[in-house]
């Protein structure tokens, strides 16, 4: 009888370890697939717009000049410029457009001006409902 008691006390313990061999095999196969397919992937090409010369300059243009010191100057038709604050900019532009929403507004900025300042000016004009806003660029020679 003692043999029967000894046999019943030796129960099988469940195996609580994870078998890593199949996991490693799957990972190696995925690694090989990615290594082979990576050179075959084509890189995306971004088609940037080019700057062309307009045939003729519009008759009436409102120009906003953003200086290095972040001061804003506004002028109409290459005339005399006047300093204006960012808060008054939209109202002054609308006054200079003379009620004609088709009058283009051009933003000129020095190369050393922070991009954030130019975006603030564009955002202010857009919120005011001014439609035709552009940037002045230098032609590549």
Sine and cosine of phi, psi and omega as CSV:
sin_phi,cos_phi,sin_psi,cos_psi,sin_omega,cos_omega
0.00,0.00,-0.51,0.86,0.01,-1.00
-0.88,0.48,-0.46,0.89,-0.02,-1.00
-0.93,0.38,-0.56,0.83,-0.01,-1.00
-0.94,0.34,-0.63,0.78,0.00,-1.00
-0.92,0.39,-0.63,0.78,0.00,-1.00
-0.92,0.40,-0.60,0.80,-0.02,-1.00
-0.93,0.37,-0.61,0.80,-0.03,-1.00
-0.97,0.26,-0.41,0.91,0.02,-1.00
-0.98,0.19,-0.28,0.96,0.01,-1.00
-1.00,-0.08,0.96,0.29,0.02,-1.00
-0.99,0.14,0.45,-0.90,0.01,-1.00
-0.97,0.25,0.77,-0.64,0.10,-0.99
-1.00,0.08,0.61,-0.79,0.02,-1.00
-0.96,0.29,0.54,-0.84,-0.04,-1.00
-0.99,0.13,0.90,-0.44,-0.07,-1.00
-0.98,-0.19,0.12,0.99,0.01,-1.00
-1.00,-0.04,0.54,-0.84,0.05,-1.00
-1.00,-0.02,0.72,-0.70,0.03,-1.00
-0.99,0.17,0.92,-0.40,-0.11,-0.99
-1.00,0.08,-0.25,0.97,-0.09,-1.00
-0.88,0.47,-0.74,0.67,0.03,-1.00
-0.91,0.42,-0.58,0.82,0.04,-1.00
-0.89,0.46,-0.71,0.71,0.01,-1.00
-0.91,0.42,-0.63,0.78,0.02,-1.00
-0.88,0.47,-0.70,0.71,0.01,-1.00
-0.90,0.44,-0.68,0.73,-0.01,-1.00
-0.90,0.43,-0.63,0.77,0.04,-1.00
-0.91,0.41,-0.64,0.77,0.04,-1.00
-0.90,0.44,-0.69,0.72,0.04,-1.00
-0.89,0.45,-0.64,0.77,0.03,-1.00
-0.87,0.49,-0.69,0.73,0.00,-1.00
-0.91,0.41,-0.65,0.76,0.01,-1.00
-0.89,0.46,-0.71,0.71,0.00,-1.00
-0.93,0.38,-0.59,0.81,0.02,-1.00
-0.92,0.39,-0.59,0.81,0.00,-1.00
-0.97,0.25,-0.64,0.77,-0.08,-1.00
-0.99,0.12,-0.33,0.95,-0.04,-1.00
-0.86,0.50,-0.70,0.71,0.01,-1.00
-0.93,0.37,-0.32,0.95,-0.03,-1.00
-0.99,0.13,-0.25,0.97,-0.03,-1.00
-0.96,0.26,0.78,-0.62,0.01,-1.00
-1.00,0.08,0.60,-0.80,0.02,-1.00
-0.99,0.17,0.53,-0.85,0.01,-1.00
-0.95,0.30,0.64,-0.77,0.02,-1.00
-0.95,-0.32,0.80,-0.60,0.03,-1.00
-0.99,-0.12,0.84,-0.54,0.00,-1.00
-1.00,-0.07,0.98,-0.17,-0.03,-1.00
-0.99,0.13,0.55,-0.84,0.02,-1.00
-0.95,0.33,0.52,-0.86,0.04,-1.00
-0.98,-0.22,0.36,-0.93,-0.02,-1.00
-0.99,-0.15,0.81,-0.59,0.03,-1.00
-0.90,-0.44,0.21,-0.98,0.02,-1.00
-1.00,-0.02,0.71,-0.70,0.03,-1.00
-0.98,0.20,0.45,-0.89,-0.05,-1.00
-0.92,0.38,-0.65,0.76,0.05,-1.00
-0.54,-0.84,0.48,-0.88,-0.02,-1.00
-0.98,0.18,0.66,-0.75,0.04,-1.00
-0.87,0.49,0.42,-0.91,-0.04,-1.00
-0.91,0.41,-0.69,0.72,-0.13,-0.99
-0.82,-0.57,0.90,-0.43,-0.03,-1.00
-0.76,-0.64,0.72,-0.69,0.11,-0.99
-0.98,-0.19,0.83,-0.56,-0.04,-1.00
-0.91,-0.41,0.74,-0.68,0.07,-1.00
-0.92,-0.38,0.83,-0.55,-0.01,-1.00
-0.95,-0.31,0.84,-0.54,0.04,-1.00
-0.98,-0.18,0.91,-0.41,-0.04,-1.00
-0.99,0.11,0.17,-0.99,0.01,-1.00
-0.88,0.47,-0.55,0.83,0.01,-1.00
-0.99,0.12,0.20,0.98,0.04,-1.00
0.91,0.41,0.33,0.94,0.12,-0.99
-0.99,0.11,0.58,-0.81,-0.02,-1.00
-0.97,-0.26,0.74,-0.67,0.09,-1.00
-0.87,-0.50,0.61,-0.79,-0.02,-1.00
-0.81,-0.59,0.67,-0.74,0.02,-1.00
-0.54,-0.84,0.39,-0.92,-0.02,-1.00
-0.88,-0.47,0.75,-0.67,0.10,-0.99
0.77,0.64,0.76,0.65,0.05,-1.00
0.86,0.51,0.36,0.93,-0.01,-1.00
-0.99,0.13,-0.36,-0.93,-0.03,-1.00
-0.97,0.24,0.62,-0.78,-0.05,-1.00
-0.99,-0.13,0.46,-0.89,0.06,-1.00
-0.76,-0.65,0.57,-0.82,-0.02,-1.00
-0.98,0.20,0.67,-0.74,-0.02,-1.00
-0.63,-0.77,0.52,-0.85,0.05,-1.00
-1.00,0.10,0.30,-0.95,-0.02,-1.00
-0.89,0.45,-0.57,0.82,-0.03,-1.00
-0.94,0.35,-0.56,0.83,-0.03,-1.00
-1.00,-0.02,-0.05,1.00,-0.13,-0.99
-0.87,0.49,-0.76,0.65,-0.08,-1.00
-0.89,0.46,-0.67,0.74,0.00,-1.00
-0.91,0.42,-0.66,0.76,0.01,-1.00
-0.91,0.41,-0.63,0.77,0.01,-1.00
-0.90,0.43,-0.69,0.72,0.02,-1.00
-0.88,0.47,-0.62,0.78,0.06,-1.00
-0.89,0.45,-0.68,0.73,-0.04,-1.00
-0.95,0.31,-0.42,0.91,0.08,-1.00
-0.95,0.30,-0.35,0.94,0.05,-1.00
0.92,0.39,0.55,0.83,0.02,-1.00
0.99,0.13,-0.06,1.00,0.01,-1.00
-0.99,-0.13,0.96,-0.27,-0.04,-1.00
-0.94,0.34,-0.25,0.97,0.00,-1.00
-0.99,0.13,-0.10,1.00,0.03,-1.00
-0.93,0.37,0.85,-0.53,-0.05,-1.00
-0.95,0.31,0.55,-0.83,0.07,-1.00
-0.90,-0.44,0.81,-0.59,-0.05,-1.00
-0.90,-0.44,0.74,-0.67,0.03,-1.00
-0.97,-0.26,0.83,-0.56,0.07,-1.00
-0.92,-0.39,0.69,-0.73,0.00,-1.00
-0.62,-0.78,0.54,-0.84,0.08,-1.00
-0.93,0.36,0.43,-0.90,0.00,-1.00
-0.88,0.48,-0.50,0.87,-0.08,-1.00
-1.00,0.02,0.01,1.00,0.03,-1.00
-0.96,0.28,0.62,-0.78,0.05,-1.00
-0.91,0.42,0.68,-0.74,0.00,-1.00
-0.86,0.50,-0.53,0.84,0.01,-1.00
-0.85,0.52,-0.62,0.78,-0.02,-1.00
-0.92,0.39,-0.65,0.76,0.03,-1.00
-0.91,0.42,-0.64,0.77,0.01,-1.00
-0.92,0.40,-0.60,0.80,0.05,-1.00
-0.87,0.49,-0.68,0.74,0.01,-1.00
-0.90,0.44,-0.72,0.70,0.01,-1.00
-0.89,0.46,-0.65,0.76,0.01,-1.00
-0.90,0.43,-0.67,0.74,0.00,-1.00
-0.88,0.47,-0.67,0.74,0.01,-1.00
-0.92,0.38,-0.63,0.78,-0.01,-1.00
-0.92,0.40,-0.65,0.76,0.02,-1.00
-0.91,0.41,-0.47,0.88,0.01,-1.00
-0.99,0.16,-0.10,0.99,0.05,-1.00
1.00,0.02,0.29,0.96,0.03,-1.00
-0.99,0.14,0.83,-0.55,-0.20,-0.98
-1.00,0.08,-0.82,0.57,-0.16,-0.99
-1.00,-0.02,1.00,-0.01,0.01,-1.00
-0.88,-0.47,0.75,-0.66,0.01,-1.00
-0.69,-0.72,0.09,-1.00,0.02,-1.00
-0.89,-0.45,0.62,-0.78,0.09,-1.00
-0.99,0.12,0.73,-0.68,0.02,-1.00
-0.78,-0.62,0.40,-0.92,0.04,-1.00
-1.00,-0.02,0.73,-0.69,0.01,-1.00
-0.94,0.35,0.68,-0.74,0.06,-1.00
-0.95,0.32,0.71,-0.71,-0.03,-1.00
-0.98,-0.19,0.00,0.00,0.00,0.00
